[in-house]
Structures are given as structure tokens and as C-alpha cells.
Amino acid sequence: MMTPDGSAAASTHQPAASNAETTTAVRQVAPTRAVPTLREEVLAGFAKAPRELSPKHLYDARGAELFERICDLPEYYLTRAETALLEAHARAIVVAAQPGEIVELGAGSARKTEILLAAAAERAGPLTFWPMDVCVSALEDAAARLTRRFPQVAVTPLAGDHTAGLAHLPARTGPTLFVFLGSSLGNFEPADAQVLLADIAGQMGPDDRLLLGVDTVKDTDVLEAAYNDAAGVTAAFNENLINVLNRELDGDLEIAGFRHRAVYNAELERIESYLDATRAQTGRFAALDTDYAFQPGDSIFTEISRKFTPKSLDADLAPAGLVRTADFIAPENRYALHLIARRDA
């Protein structure tokens, strides 16, 4: 963590390689702290009632493919709203942040961040883009595409899990714009979100900024429709978790015995996704040497998607020493982008 006066900024803001020296080879980012394995999560999470797992396990190759389809669904407004905000405000964001470096957490294909890169690349001076993700193939594809489009930008993909800490990010030359889009912060419980935000703040100097995309509190029908699409793609995405468990843990749970359910919890201002057992079955995970019995109505709690107001977002930002400096809100309060700085900046 940096000191309040920014005196630690020099430790993270060091000269980066020139564009000529940069390749698209993926660099590994070592974890700062241990992250539970799927095996450990199942043993702990399936001991609870309802059983629960981290949503990150939804994103195997099949899950990632299904999520790309979800983003194009008519009910799933989030991606379109965020993209429209970026297209409308990318230049203003770049003018405010003045980035020489852009670090994206959970970058995936970096399609939306490409809008920011286009605006940033218009400015004079060197620009480096560091997309970070756990999926190496997605990073390689994104880096190749972006290098072709922006030959003047040094693209260096980073393979790593941002939930495992950011202390081992490569040295950068500031100012840096950190990017965390897709309402991904909403998948974290408040305490976990505050840990991640503190990790980001610990990498920020006084001239650095964080661009954060979050979904907003709105009508329950609109929210629930986005996670219960008529075509059943979101259901297939959630139910695919059973396939992941069977493959990774040598299991035999029958996917046909579960049904997707997503509901809005107004008190906690979040969508909650579940897999509900529709009939009795006992599944065995040979890798754990353990059997799990399900009765009709038993559930696996698979994901949360928190929806934010400025007040609830500030409650996550404040413990990390972060503060909003600019807000970009979609029409009808449909989505929000926030530019964020260290409070002592």
C-alpha cells in the first residue's frame, strides 16, 4: 500500500520498455496471496446451506462462449450501455486521465477497452497497454488484434488472477489508467470488493486513475430479465457449471437435474443466481472421494451481481482510500462509468 503522501509511487512507476522492444509474448504475474482451488472451494462451499461456489468457475471455454452470446441478447443491456458510454466519453476520460499506460483487469478480448485505446492513441507520446486475464488464449488473440490496429501502442499481455493480488505487476511509467469494466466489481461481496480496490489503490500514484464500470439499481423487472433471457442462454451458462465440476473433479452429477434461477434481492441490491435441484440425486466427485446428495429444492448459489448507487459504491471505495472524480451515467440511469483517484491525490 502506498503512503498517503504518495512517496511510494516511485516503487511502481519505473520506465517501461519502448514500443520497439515490446512483443506480444504473454508475461506471467505471480500471485501475492493464495487463491482457493476448485477442489478447496467445493469442499468448503458444499458444506454450506445453500451450497455455493465462486462465479469464476462459470468461465471455462464453453462458459466464455455462452457469455459472449449473453452480451448480445436483447435483455442484457449492460454491454451495450457500457459500450455506448465509452464511445461517448472516451476522449473526455483520456483527457482527464492523461494515461501513458493502461492496465486492464479481467481484460478478456479487450473489445470495449479498444475504444479507449483508440482515443488514447490519438495523443502524442508513448502508450503501453497491459491487458491482464487468466485466459492466455484470449490475451494472445487480443494482443495480436490490437497490435495490428495500433502499431504505435506497446501491447504486453499479462497472465494472472487479479483476485490474487497486484503487487507483482510489471513496473510502469505513469500516469497509469487502471480499467475494470463489465460490472465485474458487482460479482464481489463488499468485503472482497474492498480488498480488490485496496490492491488497485496500492498500485496507484497521485496522477493515476481507475475507470470502473458498474451496473445501477433500477426496476426489478429489467434486472431479472437480463439474467433470465427468453432464449435460455443465461440458463445454459449457469447450468454449465455442473459440466465444469464433473470434468475437473471426475464427477457424475446429472445436469438435467438442475435448473437455473436468478432473482433480485432488493434488500442487498443484487441479482442472485442459483442452480436448483429439480429431483433427488447423489453425485460423486471421485477426485474428492466424496458424495453429495441433492433433494428437490436444494440449491447451489453460483453468482451475485451487485447493483450500485453512488452511496453504495462510495462505501466500497472509501476503505481503499479512493474517491470518484467524474461520473458518466447512461440515459435513464441504465449504467455508469466512474473515474476514480486516490483520495490524497
C-alpha positions, 0 to 999 in steps of 0.5 A: 500500500502506498503512503498517503503522501504518495512517496511510494509511487516511485516503487511502481512507476519505473520506465517501461520498455519502448514500443520497439522492444515490446512483443506480444509474448504473454508475461506471467504475474505471480500471485501475492496471496493464495487463491482457493482451488476448485477442489478447496472451494467445493469442499468448503462451499458444499458444506454450506446451506445453500451450497455455493461456489465462486462465479469464476468457475462459470468461465471455462471455454464453453462458459466464455462462449455462452457469455459472449452470446449473453452480451448480445441478447436483447435483455442484457443491456449492460454491454451495450450501455457500457459500450455506448458510454465509452464511445461517448466519453472516451476522449473526455476520460483520456483527457482527464486521465492523461494515461501513458499506460493502461492496465486492464483487469479481467481484460478478456478480448479487450473489445470495449477497452479498444475504444479507449485505446483508440482515443488514447492513441490519438495523443502524442507520446508513448502508450503501453497497454497491459491487458491482464486475464487468466485466459492466455488464449484470449490475451494472445488473440487480443494482443495480436488484434490490437497490435495490428490496429495500433502499431504505435501502442506497446501491447504486453499481455499479462497472465494472472488472477487479479483476485490474487493480488497486484503487487507483482505487476510489471513496473510502469511509467505513469500516469497509469489508467487502471480499467475494470469494466463489465460490472465485474466489481458487482460479482464481489461481496463488499468485503472482497470488493474492498480488498480488490480496490485496496490492491488497485489503490496500492498500485496507484500514484497521485496522477493515476486513475481507475475507470470502473464500470458498474451496473445501477439499481433500477426496476426489478423487472429489467434486472431479472430479465437480463439474467433470465433471457427468453432464449435460455442462454443465461440458463445454459451458462449457469447450468454449465457449471455442473459440466465444469465440476464433473470434468475437473473433479471426475464427477457424475452429477446429472445436469438435467437435474438442475435448473437455473434461477436468478432473482433480485434481492432488493434488500442487498441490491443484487441479482442472485443466481442459483442452480436448483435441484429439480429431483433427488440425486447423489453425485460423486466427485471421485477426485474428492472421494466424496458424495453429495446428495441433492433433494428437490429444492436444494440449491447451489448459489453460483453468482451475485451481481451487485447493483450500485448507487453512488452511496453504495459504491462510495462505501466500497471505495472509501476503505481503499482510500479512493474517491470518484472524480467524474461520473458518466451515467447512461440515459435513464440511469441504465449504467455508469462509468466512474473515474476514480483517484486516490483520495490524497491525490 
